[in-house]
Amino acid sequence: PMCIATASLDGTARLWCAKTGEALGVLAGHAVLVNSLDISRDGALVVTASEDHTAMVWRADSAKRLFVLEGHAGRLNSAKFSPTGQLIVTSSRDGSAKLWSVTTGSCVLTLQPDVIELISAGFSPDGAFVITTSLDGAARLWNLQTGKAFLSLPGHCRWPHAKVFSPDGALVITSSPGDNVALMHSTRSGDLLLTLQGHHGGLQSASFSPDGSVVATASRDGTAKVWCAQSGSCLQTLSGHREHLYSATFSSSGQLIATASRDGTARLWRTGTGECLHVLRGHAERVCSAEFSPDGSHLVTTSEDCTAIVWDVETGEARRTLTGHIAGLRYAMFAPNATEVNGDEGAAT
């Protein structure tokens, strides 16, 4: 069945039927909280990253653990599949990123910048290189054949924790809660092309629209902004949240943006006009993430109230609440092959 995966501070991840909200499996094995998860593009595998210094690879259909990825000497901040699903890249507080074979679970390459902690690591859209961000304020692009960094993209004062590629991989945008700007660089030359400036608080996220024409940023100033990716001009300011934002993400069509906020709500906005279409109220605590289904018909939000909620994007109504975690949820995502998320409203326990 089409599934949603959730990651929690209770040390587990869980899989849910996107249609009914039924609990499909508990991914239990980490000693402490799960910081990150990802689902392979074909929906067959899930990877979780934990503060217990390990990542784990699981089968999505059975919740069976296939591999424990051991070798880091500090907590893991992220784990991501390559576009082909053949590799996983992890980032750690130990200052390294590691690439792992999905077939064998073995480490095939270690990327070791001279930094204290790596905050994140991810693949370019074509899987040809890896980008890392670190506490020193720089993002680095790595050649997977040599294991060497071929570009360093400085500019943030500290903590650049978001790095997102344009759909064609020619551009990368980074943001940081340590400053108020997003920076757009060329992945070919490393040149700084645009500085997106206008927020009055640190940035929590930045993302390209699916066609690469605009960028959305989410800030601690309580607003999101939509920017022209060519000129860097601000097209819309999305105002209405009462506290700071954690994320702003596009639907697959690019016509909608979802924001998640510390004020306990998520909101749906029309990209072209900045109009707020729905305020999604239902969580009892801050909303930590909001992610669209691949077809854009539904949204899943996570909260520190230990639940995830699946929402109908057209009506703004809660369709089902996913309950069972015993601590706050960090993140949830639909499997990349999840479509036609319909069914009766209900709760999984």
C-alpha positions as CSV (number, residue, x, y, z in Angstrom):
1,P,0.0,0.0,0.0
2,M,1.0,3.6,-0.5
3,C,2.7,4.8,2.7
4,I,3.8,7.6,4.9
5,A,6.8,7.4,7.1
6,T,7.2,9.3,10.3
7,A,10.3,10.0,12.5
8,S,10.1,10.6,16.2
9,L,11.9,11.6,19.3
10,D,10.8,8.3,20.8
11,G,13.6,6.6,18.9
12,T,11.4,4.9,16.3
13,A,10.1,5.5,12.8
14,R,6.7,4.3,11.7
15,L,5.0,3.4,8.4
16,W,1.4,4.1,7.8
17,C,-1.1,3.4,5.0
18,A,-1.6,6.8,3.3
19,K,-5.2,5.8,2.3
20,T,-6.6,4.6,5.7
21,G,-4.1,5.8,8.3
22,E,-3.5,2.2,9.4
23,A,-0.2,1.5,11.1
24,L,1.8,-0.8,8.8
25,G,5.0,-1.2,10.9
26,V,7.3,0.2,13.6
27,L,10.9,0.6,12.7
28,A,12.4,0.0,16.2
29,G,16.1,-0.5,16.8
30,H,17.7,2.9,17.5
31,A,18.8,3.6,21.1
32,V,17.7,7.2,21.0
33,L,15.8,9.7,18.9
34,V,15.6,9.5,15.1
35,N,16.8,12.8,13.5
36,S,16.1,12.0,9.9
37,L,14.5,9.6,7.5
38,D,14.2,9.1,3.8
39,I,12.4,6.8,1.4
40,S,14.0,5.5,-1.8
41,R,12.5,6.8,-5.0
42,D,10.9,3.4,-5.8
43,G,9.3,3.3,-2.3
44,A,11.0,0.0,-1.4
45,L,13.4,1.1,1.3
46,V,13.5,3.5,4.2
47,V,16.7,4.8,5.9
48,T,16.7,6.3,9.4
49,A,19.4,8.4,11.1
50,S,19.8,8.6,14.8
51,E,21.7,10.2,17.6
52,D,22.9,6.7,18.5
53,H,25.7,7.2,15.9
54,T,24.0,4.8,13.4
55,A,21.7,4.8,10.4
56,M,19.5,1.8,9.6
57,V,18.0,0.6,6.3
58,W,14.6,-1.0,6.3
59,R,12.2,-2.7,3.9
60,A,9.1,-0.6,3.5
61,D,6.8,-3.5,2.8
62,S,7.7,-5.6,5.9
63,A,9.4,-3.1,8.3
64,K,12.3,-5.6,8.4
65,R,15.7,-4.1,9.2
66,L,18.3,-5.0,6.5
67,F,21.4,-3.1,7.6
68,V,22.9,-1.1,10.4
69,L,25.2,1.5,9.0
70,E,28.0,1.8,11.6
71,G,31.2,3.8,11.5
72,H,30.4,7.3,12.6
73,A,31.8,8.5,15.9
74,G,29.0,11.0,16.6
75,R,25.3,11.5,16.2
76,L,23.9,11.4,12.7
77,N,22.1,14.5,11.5
78,S,20.8,13.2,8.1
79,A,20.6,10.2,5.8
80,K,19.6,10.5,2.2
81,F,19.2,8.0,-0.8
82,S,20.8,8.8,-4.1
83,P,18.4,9.3,-7.0
84,T,19.1,5.8,-8.3
85,G,18.6,4.3,-4.8
86,Q,22.0,2.5,-4.9
87,L,23.8,4.7,-2.4
88,I,23.0,6.5,0.9
89,V,24.9,9.5,2.2
90,T,25.0,10.2,6.0
91,S,26.2,13.3,7.8
92,S,27.4,13.3,11.4
93,R,28.5,15.4,14.3
94,D,31.9,13.7,14.0
95,G,32.6,16.0,11.0
96,S,32.4,13.4,8.3
97,A,29.9,12.3,5.6
98,K,29.9,8.7,4.5
99,L,28.5,6.9,1.4
100,W,27.1,3.5,1.9
101,S,26.1,0.7,-0.6
102,V,22.4,-0.1,-0.4
103,T,23.2,-3.6,-1.6
104,T,25.8,-4.6,1.0
105,G,25.4,-2.0,3.8
106,S,29.1,-1.3,3.6
107,C,30.8,2.1,3.7
108,V,32.3,2.9,0.2
109,L,33.6,6.4,0.7
110,T,34.2,8.9,3.6
111,L,34.1,12.6,2.9
112,Q,36.2,14.4,5.6
113,P,36.3,18.2,5.6
114,D,38.3,19.8,8.3
115,V,35.2,20.8,10.3
116,I,33.7,20.1,13.7
117,E,30.3,19.0,12.6
118,L,28.4,18.3,9.4
119,I,24.8,19.4,9.6
120,S,23.5,17.8,6.4
121,A,24.5,15.9,3.2
122,G,22.6,15.2,0.0
123,F,23.0,14.2,-3.6
124,S,22.7,16.4,-6.7
125,P,19.6,15.6,-8.8
126,D,21.7,13.5,-11.2
127,G,23.5,11.8,-8.3
128,A,26.9,12.9,-9.7
129,F,28.1,14.7,-6.6
130,V,27.3,15.3,-2.9
131,I,26.8,18.6,-1.1
132,T,27.5,19.0,2.6
133,T,26.9,21.8,5.0
134,S,28.8,22.4,8.2
135,L,29.0,24.5,11.3
136,D,31.8,26.7,9.8
137,G,29.2,28.3,7.5
138,A,30.2,26.7,4.2
139,A,28.6,24.3,1.8
140,R,30.9,22.0,-0.1
141,L,30.5,20.0,-3.3
142,W,32.2,16.6,-3.5
143,N,33.4,14.5,-6.4
144,L,32.3,10.9,-5.7
145,Q,35.1,9.5,-7.8
146,T,37.9,11.1,-5.9
147,G,36.3,11.8,-2.5
148,K,37.6,15.4,-2.7
149,A,35.7,18.7,-2.4
150,F,35.8,20.6,-5.7
151,L,33.9,23.6,-4.6
152,S,33.5,25.5,-1.3
153,L,30.5,27.9,-1.1
154,P,31.1,30.3,1.8
155,G,28.9,33.1,2.9
156,H,26.8,32.2,5.9
157,C,28.1,33.2,9.3
158,R,27.2,29.8,10.8
159,W,24.8,26.8,10.7
160,P,23.9,26.6,7.1
161,H,21.4,23.7,7.5
162,A,19.4,23.9,4.3
163,K,20.8,23.2,0.8
164,V,18.5,22.6,-2.1
165,F,19.4,22.1,-5.8
166,S,17.5,23.6,-8.7
167,P,15.8,20.8,-10.7
168,D,18.6,20.8,-13.3
169,G,21.3,20.8,-10.7
170,A,22.9,24.0,-12.0
171,L,22.1,26.0,-8.9
172,V,22.1,25.4,-5.2
173,I,20.5,27.6,-2.6
174,T,21.6,27.6,1.1
175,S,20.0,29.2,4.1
176,S,20.8,29.4,7.8
177,P,19.1,30.3,11.1
178,G,22.3,32.2,11.9
179,D,21.5,35.0,9.4
180,N,18.7,36.5,7.4
181,V,19.6,35.6,3.8
182,A,19.5,32.8,1.4
183,L,22.4,32.4,-1.0
184,M,22.3,31.1,-4.6
185,H,25.4,29.7,-6.1
186,S,26.4,28.1,-9.4
187,T,27.3,24.4,-9.0
188,R,29.6,24.7,-12.0
189,S,31.7,27.8,-11.0
190,G,30.9,28.2,-7.3
191,D,30.0,31.9,-8.1
192,L,27.5,33.6,-5.8
193,L,24.7,34.6,-8.1
194,L,22.0,36.0,-5.9
195,T,21.5,37.0,-2.3
196,L,17.9,36.8,-1.2
197,Q,17.6,39.5,1.4
198,G,14.5,40.8,3.1
199,H,13.7,38.6,6.1
200,H,14.1,40.0,9.6
201,G,15.0,36.7,11.3
202,G,17.1,33.6,10.6
203,L,16.0,31.3,7.8
204,Q,14.8,27.8,8.5
205,S,14.4,26.6,4.9
206,A,14.7,27.5,1.3
207,S,13.5,25.5,-1.7
208,F,13.1,25.7,-5.5
209,S,9.7,25.3,-7.2
210,P,9.5,22.2,-9.3
211,D,10.2,24.2,-12.5
212,G,13.0,26.1,-10.9
213,S,11.5,29.5,-11.6
214,V,10.9,30.7,-8.0
215,V,12.3,30.0,-4.5
216,A,10.4,29.9,-1.2
217,T,12.1,30.8,2.1
218,A,10.8,30.3,5.6
219,S,12.0,32.5,8.5
220,R,12.0,32.9,12.2
221,D,10.4,36.3,11.6
222,G,7.1,34.5,11.1
223,T,6.9,34.9,7.3
224,A,7.7,33.0,4.1
225,K,8.7,34.8,1.0
226,V,8.6,33.8,-2.7
227,W,11.5,35.0,-4.9
228,C,12.2,35.1,-8.6
229,A,15.0,32.7,-9.1
230,Q,16.4,34.7,-12.0
231,S,16.4,38.2,-10.6
232,G,16.3,37.6,-6.9
233,S,13.4,40.0,-6.5
234,C,10.7,39.3,-3.8
235,L,7.4,38.4,-5.5
236,Q,5.3,37.6,-2.4
237,T,5.5,37.8,1.4
238,L,3.3,35.2,3.1
239,S,2.2,36.7,6.4
240,G,-0.2,35.4,9.0
241,H,1.6,33.0,11.3
242,R,2.0,34.2,14.8
243,E,5.4,32.6,15.5
244,H,8.4,31.5,13.5
245,L,8.3,29.1,10.6
246,Y,10.1,25.8,10.2
247,S,9.5,25.2,6.5
248,A,8.0,26.3,3.3
249,T,7.5,23.6,0.6
250,F,6.0,23.5,-2.9
251,S,3.4,21.2,-4.2
252,S,4.4,19.1,-7.2
253,S,2.6,21.6,-9.5
254,G,4.4,24.5,-7.9
255,Q,1.1,26.3,-7.6
256,L,0.8,25.9,-3.8
257,I,3.1,26.4,-0.8
258,A,2.7,24.8,2.6
259,T,4.2,26.4,5.7
260,A,4.8,24.8,9.1
261,S,5.0,27.0,12.2
262,R,5.7,27.1,15.9
263,D,2.3,28.6,16.4
264,G,0.7,25.1,16.1
265,T,-0.7,25.6,12.6
266,A,0.2,24.9,9.0
267,R,-1.0,27.1,6.2
268,L,-1.6,26.6,2.5
269,W,-0.9,29.5,0.1
270,R,-1.3,30.2,-3.6
271,T,2.2,30.7,-5.0
272,G,1.3,33.3,-7.7
273,T,-0.8,35.6,-5.5
274,G,0.4,34.9,-1.9
275,E,-3.2,34.3,-0.9
276,C,-3.7,32.1,2.2
277,L,-6.2,29.4,1.2
278,H,-6.4,27.4,4.4
279,V,-5.2,27.5,8.0
280,L,-4.7,23.9,9.1
281,R,-5.6,23.7,12.8
282,G,-5.6,20.4,14.7
283,H,-2.2,20.0,16.4
284,A,-1.9,20.8,20.1
285,E,1.8,21.8,19.8
286,R,4.2,23.4,17.3
287,V,4.0,22.0,13.8
288,C,7.5,20.8,12.8
289,S,7.1,19.9,9.2
290,A,4.6,19.9,6.3
291,E,5.0,17.8,3.2
292,F,2.8,17.3,0.1
293,S,1.9,14.0,-1.4
294,P,3.5,13.4,-4.8
295,D,0.2,14.2,-6.6
296,G,-0.3,17.4,-4.5
297,S,-3.7,16.3,-3.3
298,H,-2.8,15.8,0.4
299,L,-0.4,17.2,3.0
300,V,1.1,15.5,6.1
301,T,2.1,17.5,9.1
302,T,4.1,16.5,12.2
303,S,4.0,18.0,15.6
304,E,5.5,17.9,19.1
305,D,2.0,16.6,20.2
306,C,3.2,13.1,19.1
307,T,0.9,13.0,16.1
308,A,0.9,13.4,12.3
309,I,-2.2,14.6,10.5
310,V,-3.1,14.0,6.8
311,W,-5.0,16.9,5.3
312,D,-7.1,17.3,2.1
313,V,-5.4,20.1,0.2
314,E,-8.5,21.2,-1.7
315,T,-10.8,21.6,1.4
316,G,-8.2,22.1,4.2
317,E,-9.9,19.4,6.2
318,A,-8.1,16.8,8.4
319,R,-8.6,13.4,6.8
320,R,-6.9,11.2,9.4
321,T,-4.6,11.5,12.4
322,L,-1.7,9.1,12.8
323,T,-1.2,8.3,16.5
324,G,1.1,5.8,18.2
325,H,4.4,7.6,18.8
326,I,5.1,8.4,22.4
327,A,7.2,11.5,21.8
328,G,7.2,14.4,19.4
329,L,7.5,13.9,15.6
330,R,10.4,15.5,13.7
331,Y,9.4,14.8,10.2
332,A,7.1,12.8,7.9
333,M,7.0,12.1,4.2
334,F,4.9,10.3,1.6
335,A,6.6,7.5,-0.3
336,P,7.5,8.9,-3.7
337,N,5.1,6.5,-5.4
338,A,2.1,7.5,-3.1
339,T,-0.8,8.7,-5.1
340,E,-4.6,8.8,-4.9
341,V,-4.7,9.2,-1.1
342,N,-8.4,8.8,-0.5
343,G,-10.5,7.0,2.0
344,D,-12.6,7.6,5.1
345,E,-11.4,9.8,7.9
346,G,-10.0,7.8,10.7
347,A,-7.2,7.5,13.3
348,A,-4.5,4.9,13.6
349,T,-3.6,3.7,17.1
